[in-house]
């Protein structure tokens, strides 16, 4: 019994240590991708930033996978597009709001999300141009986000709150472009908009889709 308890403890300790190492590597990768972009970040630099060996980073790589992890952790607190509890909780909270409350709440949520992932999003956009794995991930992420917003607009349409003068799919497509990270980066990073101005603009755009 004592030997079994010791083995269980050691196994749990190793799991915690492995999780902590993974967290340090992903956080280091996110910081470097945000500062230097995808091309300017190497596994060796990530290892130095995380305080681990290059071999350890390689075991958690490749580089594209670390960028994916950094984006998901920065945006949703966990890795995996299909396993993000914060994402699900946010969607449920938004669906509980009235049509009057939702535009400002949606804009505030997206502002906070884009602020959190702005640096790694730029790295993704740059890296996807030349890395097929990142390009596939970007496409999957776009499809996942569209599915989420289609669910939100379906909920509102069922309540008669979405304008009927435009095709439903067109509404979802247009909103995904307006609310997407590339639009945020263009307006805030490139054109110098404040976060407050971006959120107010986005809330106004959301209202145009409501009946």
Secondary structure, 3 states (H helix, E strand, C coil): CHHHHHHHHHHHHHHHHHHHHHHHHHHHHHHHHHHHCCCCCCHHHHHHHHCCCHHHHHHHCCHHHHHHHHHHHHHHCCCCCCCCHHHHHHHHHHHCCCHHHHHHHHHHHHHHHHHHHHHHHHHHHHHHCCCHHHHHHHHHHHHHHHHHHHHHHHHHHHCCCECCCCCHHHHHHHHHHHHCHHHHHHHHHHCCCCHHHHHHHHHHHHHCCEC
